[in-house]
């Protein structure tokens, strides 16, 4: 988290200004951003960077064409612009709480024992990465690449079973190690192989942060993945990363950006005779964006293309490893989710139910998501008892995965239940929810 003292800290006079106070109390972010620009000299592009948004989204907020309602986005604004939590009706932010006083250690003797030479400061101690790099001398072989590939495949399996949030330290560490190896490798094919694997590790790190709902950090790793894939001219993998960014934009409330990114991914993939399976997945990402935009015609068109390309994929050779998760079961359930986003619950319900029936028991995070979507379609059709029962299955699965994204979906479903708060099934679900997230 950024320091509380920084170039983007708002002037005290602005924070005390009655107009700013009223704007914050009303959560009028159009006025807040205009005051920040006018009084603090922080322009929309910088506001976007600080708050983890796109410049176009900030422009829409300033013009009054978009409102901010999601609490996570409001918290990002508070943290990015250093607006005290109380001003926006939030709890005190972590950066508002002063750190504990550090008690200085007694001064050591000026003359250290001769056999205990010590660094004069912490900064002089060698970094662990540098030490390890000296030990292995940067030797890279085909076995090195095979070991990295095996690690990546294992990470994806664990992500599917347990969620991505807990994988972040391992994946980021592996990514840093791959970057070090790239810097010490000159042999052409080995270096290209390392760059490709580093791109996949960067994408995996971005995905893990996305699953943790830390969208700004996720974007940073996705951007690094794009640069690495560009270095090896892997256009299909670039399209893959763009599709991840499209999905994140859908979650982050930017469906226009999501649609643009999905279409850019398709255009990028077409440059190199793409796998039909890759194109099928990309069309489905586009369908999600159109569903969020409430554009049935565009959504149905993208779904039809996804199914057509999937049928073509059956006659092709092996697709890239990273897209093989997109099988028939995934196509079916994603189609159901897109239809559910459109509000076409009757068509969506049997598709999502079929996907759940087919999925492996080890796919806990995916099954939790899909159970929540199934519950949503049941709620849309007025089947409150059935919806709460299905959501309880998702709740049980959610307790076994480390995925803030799943937890967020549970809370969003709970919000949809509020009009029925006094009904017995809802009361029972809330009790289980409190127990699960205690």
Buried (B, 14 or more C-beta within 10 A) or exposed (E): EEEBEEEBBBEEEBBEBEEBEEBBEEBBBBBBBBBBBEBBEBEBEBBBBBBBBBBBBBBBBBEEEBEBEEEBBBBBBBBBBBBBBBBBEBEEBEBEEEEEEEEEEEEEEEEEEEEEEEEEEEEEEEEEEEEEBEEEEBEBEEEBBEEBBEBBEEBBEBBBBBBBBBBBEBBBEBBBBBBBBBEBBEEEEBBBBBBBBBBBBBBBBBBBBBBBBBBBBBBBBBBBBBBBBBBBEBBBBBBBBBBBBBBBBBBBBBBBBBBBBBBBBBEBBBEEEBBBBBBBBBBBBBBBBBBBBEBBEBBBBBBEBBBEBBEEBEEEEEBBEBBEEBEEBBBBBBBBBBBBBBEBBEEBBEBBBBBBEBBEEEBBBBBBBBBBBBBBBBBBBEBBEBBBBBBBBBBBBBBBBBBBBBBBBBEEBBEBBEEBEEBEBBEBBBEBBEEBEE
